[in-house]
Amino acid sequence: MITIQASISKGWLSKHGSFYFPSKYYHDPLFRREEDSRINSFVRERFPDTAIYNMESNLVQAAFVQENHVLVGAIQPNMILAALLGAEFSFFEDKDADVRGRPLEKIADKKELPPVDSILEHPLVVELDQQIRDITTGYPQLRVIPPFFWDTSGRATIHGIVTTSLKLTGDMIMTLMITDPELAHAIHQWIVDAYLTLIFHFAGPGHLEITSVHVGECAGTMVSSELYEEFVIPYINQLGSRLGIVRLHSCGFSDHLISPALKIDNLGIFDTGSDTSIKKIREVLGKELEINVAPPVRLLQEGAPESGILEWLDKTLVENRGGPLKIVYHMEPDYEVANCLALHRELENRGLIKPGRIY
């Protein structure tokens, strides 16, 4: 089965729709819902028959989104964890948010890591808990989507192990894996324990049954397959054993991570891009595994010929060998919209998808 789902970046929405994203957008769920409603209408008008949506890159499943949803604490997972350790949010009106500071950049001993349960007492968590209670009681017609979830599918969403430790320590984690592996392991175990604590904490008041977990290991491509097996795989397996089927995201060229992925016990989806070999994924991980794949950025940028994206699609479909495949991309400000639409149109012409939107 072939499907396609695209999302639109805040940068694109700012450039082409004059939408802006102040700190209130992230901190006030009802304000965000109003803004998202306006953005959704704009996107539907711009792309009336195409599966392109206003949503966080690669995290939301359109089939599980309803108009009455209100997102609480809809902030990238590793940013939340960094804030709980002392980093400060940085919000930019015309692009994605980030944090200032690397709260663990000077850590020298695992004893410096705070007790995991203590993060539930942080003012940010207390504030998010109160927002959930206030909306649940004051607006019963709305459906709260709590932090670490983005729709009603029950799929928890977190950043990957190295991706999160890189956010917390800076590039020090890259040397720690060699010079002080015990501390690196301790940091990674703390990250897993913290994510699990927060996911279970918020799933309850959000009335969500946890069904699976998206692990966004964006920085995993920067480590060797050997380090990935030692410092990433064991922790993903812990997450899968507690949360269910794993959707593993790997930014960038990821051929060297395909074989290590075999050791993920509960792997259900392999999500990648940047010319990662679909042929190799099928050879190593099998025909039944769902692959989510993004086209290389160079083929979607302004000025890129349409022929390039169609050649990529031809190659991808051949290498996929008929397995379950979902094409995904996140539209950035400098993308060639015509090339994006060409993907949808070609799949329609081949009878592989039908035109239209879910919401």
C-alpha positions in Angstrom: 0.0 0.0 0.0 1.3 3.5 -0.9 0.3 6.6 0.9 1.5 10.2 1.1 1.2 12.8 3.9 2.9 16.2 3.9 3.2 18.9 6.5 4.0 22.6 6.3 6.6 24.4 8.3 6.1 27.5 10.4 8.6 29.2 8.2 6.5 28.4 5.0 3.3 29.6 6.7 5.0 32.8 7.8 6.4 33.5 4.4 3.4 32.6 2.3 0.5 33.1 4.7 1.8 35.9 7.0 1.2 33.7 10.0 3.3 34.3 13.1 4.1 32.2 16.2 4.7 34.2 19.4 5.4 32.5 22.7 1.6 32.6 23.4 1.1 30.2 20.6 3.0 27.6 22.6 1.9 28.5 26.1 -1.8 29.2 25.6 -3.6 26.1 24.2 -6.8 27.9 23.4 -5.0 30.7 21.6 -3.1 28.1 19.6 -6.3 26.3 18.7 -7.7 29.5 17.2 -4.6 30.2 15.3 -4.4 26.6 14.0 -8.0 26.8 12.9 -7.2 29.9 10.8 -4.1 28.2 9.4 -6.0 25.0 8.6 -8.5 27.0 6.6 -5.7 28.7 4.7 -4.0 25.4 3.9 -7.2 23.8 2.8 -7.9 26.7 0.4 -4.4 26.5 -0.9 -4.3 22.7 -1.3 -8.0 21.7 -1.6 -7.4 18.2 -3.0 -4.0 17.3 -1.6 -2.8 15.6 1.6 -0.8 18.6 2.8 -1.6 19.7 6.4 -0.7 22.2 9.1 1.1 19.9 11.5 4.4 19.2 13.2 6.9 17.6 10.9 6.5 13.8 10.9 4.7 13.5 14.2 0.9 13.8 13.5 -1.3 11.2 11.8 -4.0 12.9 9.9 -6.5 10.1 10.3 -6.5 10.7 14.1 -7.1 14.5 14.0 -10.5 16.1 14.7 -11.6 19.7 14.7 -12.3 19.7 18.4 -8.7 18.8 19.4 -6.8 21.3 21.5 -3.0 20.7 22.0 -1.6 21.3 25.4 2.2 21.6 25.8 2.7 21.0 22.0 6.4 21.6 22.1 9.2 19.4 20.7 10.0 16.6 23.3 13.7 17.2 23.8 13.0 20.9 24.3 10.6 20.1 27.1 13.2 17.9 28.7 15.8 20.6 28.4 13.5 23.1 29.9 12.9 20.8 32.9 16.6 20.7 33.5 17.0 24.5 33.3 17.2 25.6 29.7 15.1 28.5 28.5 12.7 28.3 25.6 13.5 30.5 22.6 10.4 31.3 20.5 10.7 32.8 17.0 7.6 34.3 15.3 8.6 33.2 11.8 10.1 29.8 12.4 10.3 26.8 14.7 11.2 27.3 18.4 14.3 26.1 20.2 15.9 26.4 23.7 18.8 28.4 25.0 21.4 26.6 27.0 22.6 23.0 27.4 21.7 22.1 31.0 24.1 19.1 31.2 27.0 20.5 29.2 29.2 20.4 32.3 28.1 17.1 33.9 31.0 15.1 35.2 29.3 12.4 37.3 26.0 10.6 37.0 25.2 11.7 40.6 24.5 15.1 39.2 21.5 13.9 37.3 18.3 14.8 39.3 15.9 12.1 40.5 13.5 11.4 37.6 10.4 11.7 39.7 11.4 15.3 40.7 10.7 16.5 37.1 7.0 16.1 37.8 7.3 18.9 40.4 8.7 21.4 37.9 6.6 24.5 37.4 6.3 23.7 33.7 4.7 20.3 34.4 2.5 21.8 37.1 1.3 24.5 34.6 0.6 21.9 31.9 -1.3 19.7 34.4 -3.4 22.8 35.3 -4.1 23.6 31.7 -5.4 20.1 31.1 -7.7 20.3 34.1 -9.0 23.7 33.2 -9.8 22.8 29.6 -11.3 19.4 30.5 -13.7 21.0 33.0 -14.3 24.4 31.3 -14.6 23.2 27.7 -16.1 19.7 27.7 -16.7 19.9 24.0 -12.9 20.0 23.3 -10.6 17.0 23.3 -7.3 17.6 25.0 -4.2 16.2 23.4 -1.6 16.2 26.1 2.2 16.8 25.9 4.2 14.0 24.1 1.1 13.2 22.0 -0.1 14.9 18.8 -3.4 13.2 18.0 -5.7 10.5 19.4 -3.8 7.5 18.0 -2.1 6.8 21.3 1.4 7.1 19.7 3.7 8.8 22.1 6.4 11.0 20.5 9.9 11.6 21.7 13.2 12.5 20.4 15.8 9.7 20.2 18.4 8.9 22.7 21.5 10.6 21.1 19.3 13.4 19.7 18.1 14.2 23.2 21.5 13.9 24.9 22.9 16.2 22.2 20.3 18.8 23.1 21.1 18.4 26.8 24.9 18.2 26.7 25.9 19.8 23.4 28.4 17.9 21.4 30.1 16.6 24.6 28.0 13.4 24.3 29.9 12.5 21.2 33.1 12.3 23.1 31.6 10.9 26.2 30.6 7.8 24.3 34.3 7.2 23.8 36.0 8.7 26.8 33.5 8.0 29.6 31.0 5.4 28.3 29.6 4.8 31.9 28.5 8.4 32.1 27.1 8.4 28.6 25.1 5.3 29.4 23.9 6.9 32.7 22.7 10.0 30.8 20.9 7.9 28.2 19.2 5.8 30.9 18.1 9.0 32.6 16.6 10.2 29.4 14.6 7.0 28.8 13.4 7.1 32.4 12.4 10.7 32.2 10.5 10.3 28.9 8.6 7.3 30.3 7.7 9.1 33.4 6.4 12.1 31.5 4.5 10.0 28.9 2.7 7.9 31.5 2.0 11.0 33.6 0.3 12.9 30.7 -1.4 9.9 29.1 -3.8 9.5 32.1 -5.4 12.9 32.2 -5.3 13.0 28.4 -7.4 9.8 28.4 -5.1 8.1 25.9 -4.2 4.4 25.7 -0.6 4.3 24.7 -0.3 2.2 21.5 3.2 2.9 20.1 6.1 5.3 20.2 7.8 7.5 17.7 11.5 7.8 18.4 13.0 10.7 16.5 16.6 9.8 16.4 17.5 12.8 14.2 21.2 12.9 15.2 21.7 9.1 15.0 23.2 9.5 11.6 26.2 11.2 13.1 27.4 8.1 15.0 28.8 4.9 13.8 26.8 1.7 13.5 28.8 0.3 16.4 28.1 3.2 18.7 24.4 3.1 17.6 24.2 -0.5 18.7 25.8 0.2 22.1 24.3 3.6 23.0 21.0 3.8 21.2 19.4 0.3 20.5 19.2 -0.9 24.1 17.3 2.2 25.1 14.9 2.1 22.2 14.2 -1.5 23.2 13.3 -0.3 26.7 10.9 2.2 25.2 9.4 -0.4 22.9 8.9 -2.9 25.7 6.9 -0.3 27.7 5.1 1.7 25.0 4.5 -0.7 22.1 5.4 -0.7 18.4 8.4 1.6 17.6 8.5 4.1 14.7 12.1 4.9 14.3 12.9 8.1 12.6 16.4 8.7 11.3 17.3 12.0 9.6 19.7 12.1 6.8 21.6 9.3 5.0 21.0 6.2 7.2 22.3 3.2 5.3 24.8 2.4 8.1 21.9 2.2 10.6 19.7 -0.3 8.7 21.5 -3.4 10.0 21.6 -2.2 13.6 17.8 -1.6 13.3 17.4 -5.3 13.1 18.1 -5.5 16.8 15.1 -3.3 17.7 12.7 -5.8 19.2 9.5 -4.0 18.4 10.3 -2.1 15.2 7.1 -1.4 13.2 8.1 1.5 11.0 11.4 2.7 9.7 11.3 6.4 8.8 14.1 8.0 6.9 15.2 10.1 3.9 18.2 11.7 2.1 18.8 8.8 -0.4 18.8 6.1 2.2 18.5 2.9 0.2 15.0 1.6 0.1 16.4 -1.5 -1.5 18.7 -2.2 1.4 15.9 -1.6 3.9 13.8 -4.2 2.2 16.7 -6.7 1.9 17.6 -6.3 5.6 14.4 -5.6 7.4 11.9 -7.4 5.2 9.0 -6.7 2.8 6.4 -6.4 5.5 8.0 -3.6 7.5 6.4 -0.2 6.9 8.8 2.3 5.4 8.2 6.0 5.7 10.5 8.0 3.4 11.2 11.6 2.6 12.6 12.8 -0.8 16.1 14.4 -0.7 15.8 18.1 0.0 17.8 19.0 -3.1 14.9 17.7 -5.2 12.3 19.9 -3.6 14.2 23.1 -3.4 13.4 26.1 -5.5 14.8 25.8 -9.0 15.1 22.0 -8.9 13.7 20.4 -12.1 10.4 18.4 -11.7 12.1 15.5 -13.6 14.4 14.9 -10.6 11.6 14.3 -8.1 9.8 12.0 -10.6 12.9 10.0 -11.2 13.3 9.6 -7.4 9.7 8.4 -7.1 10.3 5.8 -9.9 13.4 4.5 -8.1 11.7 4.4 -4.7 8.7 2.5 -5.9 10.8 -0.1 -7.7 13.1 -0.6 -4.7 10.2 -0.8 -2.4 9.1 -4.1 -4.0 5.4 -3.6 -3.2 5.8 -3.3 0.6 3.9 -0.8 2.7 5.3 2.6 1.9 4.4 6.1 3.1 6.0 9.2 1.4 6.4 12.1 3.8 7.9 15.6 3.6 7.8 18.9 5.4 7.4 21.9 3.2 10.0 24.5 3.9 10.0 28.2 2.8 12.4 27.6 -0.1 10.7 24.5 -1.5 9.4 24.4 -5.0 5.7 23.8 -4.5 5.2 22.5 -8.0 7.7 19.7 -7.3 5.8 18.8 -4.1 2.5 18.7 -5.9 4.1 16.6 -8.7 4.6 13.8 -6.2 0.9 13.7 -5.4 -0.2 14.1 -9.0 2.1 11.3 -10.2 0.8 8.9 -7.6 -2.7 9.8 -8.5 -2.0 9.2 -12.2 -0.7 5.8 -11.4 -3.8 4.9 -9.5 -1.8 4.5 -6.3 -3.6 7.2 -4.2 -6.8 9.1 -4.6 -7.0 12.9 -4.5 -8.4 14.5 -1.4 -7.7 15.4 2.2 -8.6 13.8 5.5 -9.3 17.1 7.3 
